[in-house]
Amino acid sequence: MSQLLGEIKDYWTNRAEGYSDWNKEELAGMQRQIWRDIVCSHMPDKKKEDIKILDVGTGPGFFPIILAEVGYHVNAVDYTPEMLERAKENAGEFNSSITFARMDAKDLDFESETFDIVLSRNLTWNLEYPGIAYREWQRVLKKGGKMLNFDANWYRFLYDDTKKKEREADKLNVKLKNARNRENDKGVDSKWMEEIAMQVPCSSLDRPQWDCEVLKQLGFDEISIDYNLSDIVWDEAEKINYSSTPMFMIEACK
């Protein structure tokens, strides 16, 4: 384990309880159905029990839970043990339909061409070697399988003056509109996270254009991007907090 990977693990260990609380809020509201509809619309046309799904960086288990409750089995991996413990607690009655395991996103303990779907949300930006991770996800996908990656340019403001001004405007809007400040969520340490973000490559990259180029080089086909996913999946507080950093979805077929 590299020093940076250890620091990333420590941060998310500290953040696990608060991040789990955020996932629970999503599960308790309309986002549960919205996210499920989006993900399920990309499933292959065959019986649910025959579809192999992998969620990389599962965190507190949001994707596996919403998919298990409609009949899918999901393999869910994360590098942070505390996140996996939270995920198992949150899954409750759906644990029998989810296989949790601790793995590194760039070094998966699965045979090649195992999965029909590889999912990830809010992970790639936080990886030490995102290109290697993409190569690994391509390896474990079946021919004709799909990768769905949901992410954002969370820390581009550290390198882009325009984005920095937009982020400051977001903070001001949070105050003006008396919105919930997500930086006050339990376990959030903005300074610590920014220090990590300065060390990972995605913070300085032009995304998702960079992702598309890497995926093309790896041999993915039919790569498409939804640039405005946050309009659908975020609640009003998230839209105010992160107006300058919209979430995108990358779909790529092997």
C-alpha positions in Angstrom: 0.0 0.0 0.0 1.4 3.4 -1.0 1.5 6.3 1.4 -1.1 8.1 -0.6 -3.5 5.1 -0.7 -3.1 4.8 3.0 -4.0 8.4 3.5 -7.0 8.1 1.3 -8.2 5.1 3.3 -7.7 7.0 6.6 -9.7 9.9 5.3 -12.7 7.7 4.2 -12.4 5.7 7.5 -13.0 9.0 9.3 -15.7 9.9 6.9 -17.5 6.6 6.9 -20.3 7.4 9.4 -21.2 10.7 7.9 -21.1 9.4 4.3 -23.3 6.5 5.4 -25.8 9.0 6.9 -25.9 10.7 3.5 -26.6 7.5 1.7 -29.4 6.7 4.2 -31.0 10.0 3.3 -30.9 9.1 -0.3 -32.4 5.7 0.4 -35.2 7.4 2.4 -36.1 9.8 -0.4 -36.9 10.0 -4.1 -33.3 9.6 -5.0 -33.6 5.9 -4.3 -36.1 5.4 -7.2 -34.4 7.9 -9.5 -31.0 6.2 -9.2 -32.5 2.8 -9.6 -34.4 3.8 -12.7 -31.2 5.2 -14.3 -29.0 2.2 -13.5 -31.7 -0.4 -14.4 -32.3 1.2 -17.8 -28.7 0.1 -18.7 -29.1 -3.5 -17.7 -28.8 -6.2 -20.5 -31.9 -7.8 -21.8 -31.8 -11.1 -19.9 -33.0 -12.6 -16.6 -31.9 -10.7 -13.5 -30.4 -13.8 -12.0 -28.1 -14.2 -15.0 -26.8 -10.6 -14.8 -23.4 -10.2 -13.1 -22.9 -6.8 -11.5 -19.9 -5.2 -9.9 -20.0 -2.0 -7.8 -16.5 -0.6 -7.4 -16.0 1.8 -4.4 -19.3 0.9 -3.0 -18.9 3.0 0.1 -21.9 2.5 2.4 -23.6 0.3 -0.2 -26.0 2.5 -2.0 -26.0 0.9 -5.4 -26.1 -2.7 -4.2 -29.0 -2.0 -1.9 -31.2 -0.4 -4.5 -30.4 -3.1 -7.0 -30.8 -6.0 -4.6 -34.3 -5.0 -3.6 -35.5 -5.4 -7.2 -33.9 -8.8 -7.6 -30.3 -8.4 -8.7 -27.2 -9.9 -7.1 -24.3 -7.5 -6.7 -20.7 -7.9 -6.0 -19.6 -4.8 -4.1 -16.0 -3.9 -3.3 -14.3 -1.1 -1.4 -10.8 -0.5 -0.1 -11.9 1.0 3.3 -13.0 -1.7 5.8 -15.1 0.8 7.8 -17.1 1.6 4.6 -17.8 -2.1 4.1 -19.0 -2.5 7.6 -21.4 0.4 7.1 -22.5 -1.1 3.8 -23.3 -4.4 5.5 -25.3 -2.7 8.2 -27.2 -0.6 5.7 -28.0 -3.6 3.5 -29.9 -5.4 6.3 -32.3 -7.9 4.7 -30.6 -7.6 1.3 -27.2 -8.9 2.5 -28.0 -12.3 1.0 -28.1 -10.7 -2.4 -24.9 -8.8 -2.0 -21.3 -10.1 -1.9 -19.1 -7.6 -0.1 -15.3 -7.7 -0.3 -12.3 -5.5 0.3 -10.4 -4.8 -2.9 -8.3 -2.1 -4.5 -10.1 -0.6 -7.5 -7.0 -1.1 -9.7 -6.4 -4.7 -8.6 -9.6 -6.7 -8.5 -9.6 -10.3 -7.4 -12.0 -11.5 -10.2 -11.5 -13.6 -13.3 -11.4 -11.7 -16.6 -14.8 -11.3 -18.4 -16.8 -11.9 -15.3 -19.4 -9.1 -15.2 -22.1 -7.7 -17.4 -22.1 -4.3 -15.6 -19.4 -2.5 -13.7 -20.6 0.5 -11.7 -18.9 3.3 -9.9 -20.0 6.5 -8.3 -17.8 9.3 -6.9 -14.7 7.2 -7.0 -12.5 7.8 -10.0 -11.6 11.4 -9.0 -10.2 10.0 -5.7 -7.9 7.3 -7.3 -4.1 7.4 -7.3 -4.1 5.5 -10.7 -7.4 6.0 -12.4 -6.2 4.9 -15.8 -5.0 1.6 -14.4 -8.4 1.2 -12.6 -10.2 1.7 -15.9 -8.0 -1.0 -17.5 -8.9 -3.3 -14.7 -12.6 -2.7 -15.0 -12.4 -3.4 -18.7 -10.6 -6.6 -18.0 -13.4 -8.0 -15.7 -16.2 -6.9 -18.1 -17.6 -9.5 -20.4 -17.5 -8.8 -24.2 -20.5 -6.6 -24.8 -20.6 -5.6 -21.1 -21.1 -2.0 -19.9 -19.2 0.3 -17.6 -21.2 3.1 -15.9 -19.2 5.7 -14.1 -20.8 8.6 -12.2 -18.4 11.3 -11.2 -17.6 15.0 -11.2 -14.6 17.4 -11.4 -14.8 17.8 -7.6 -11.4 19.5 -7.1 -10.7 21.1 -10.5 -11.0 24.5 -8.6 -7.5 23.7 -7.1 -6.1 24.2 -10.6 -8.5 26.4 -12.4 -9.1 30.1 -11.4 -12.5 30.2 -13.1 -13.7 27.1 -11.2 -12.3 28.6 -8.0 -14.5 31.7 -8.4 -17.5 29.5 -9.3 -16.9 27.4 -6.1 -16.8 30.6 -4.0 -20.1 31.6 -5.6 -21.5 28.3 -4.6 -20.5 28.8 -1.0 -22.1 32.3 -1.0 -25.3 30.9 -2.4 -25.4 28.3 0.3 -25.5 31.1 2.8 -27.8 33.4 0.9 -30.4 30.6 0.3 -29.9 29.2 3.8 -29.2 25.8 2.3 -27.7 22.9 4.1 -23.9 23.2 4.0 -22.6 19.8 3.0 -19.1 20.7 4.2 -20.6 20.5 7.7 -21.5 16.9 7.3 -20.1 14.5 9.8 -16.5 13.6 9.1 -15.9 16.1 6.4 -12.4 17.7 6.6 -12.1 20.0 3.7 -8.5 20.9 4.2 -7.4 17.2 4.5 -9.4 16.3 1.4 -7.9 19.1 -0.6 -4.4 18.0 0.4 -5.3 14.5 -0.9 -6.9 16.0 -4.1 -3.7 17.8 -4.9 -1.9 14.5 -5.0 -4.3 12.5 -7.3 -4.3 13.1 -11.0 -8.0 13.6 -11.8 -8.1 17.0 -10.0 -6.1 18.7 -12.7 -7.6 16.8 -15.7 -10.2 18.0 -18.2 -12.9 15.5 -17.4 -14.8 13.6 -18.7 -12.9 14.2 -21.9 -9.8 12.7 -20.4 -11.8 9.6 -19.4 -13.1 9.2 -22.9 -9.7 9.2 -24.4 -8.4 6.6 -21.9 -11.4 4.4 -22.5 -10.9 4.6 -26.3 -7.3 3.6 -25.9 -8.4 0.6 -23.8 -10.7 -0.5 -26.6 -14.1 0.5 -25.2 -16.8 1.1 -27.9 -19.9 3.3 -27.9 -18.7 5.7 -25.3 -21.3 8.3 -24.4 -21.6 11.1 -21.8 -24.4 12.6 -19.9 -23.1 16.0 -18.7 -26.2 17.0 -16.7 -27.0 14.0 -14.6 -27.0 16.1 -11.4 -30.2 17.9 -12.7 -31.9 14.6 -12.2 -30.2 12.9 -9.2 -29.3 15.7 -6.8 -31.7 17.2 -4.3 -32.0 21.0 -4.0 -29.3 21.4 -1.4 -26.8 19.5 -3.5 -27.6 21.6 -6.5 -26.9 24.7 -4.5 -23.7 23.3 -2.9 -22.3 21.9 -6.1 -23.7 24.1 -8.9 -20.3 24.7 -10.4 -19.4 20.9 -10.3 -22.2 19.0 -12.1 -22.1 15.2 -12.0 -21.6 13.4 -15.3 -22.2 9.8 -16.4 -19.9 7.9 -18.7 -21.3 4.8 -20.4 -18.8 2.6 -22.2 -19.3 -0.8 -23.9 -16.6 -3.4 -24.2 
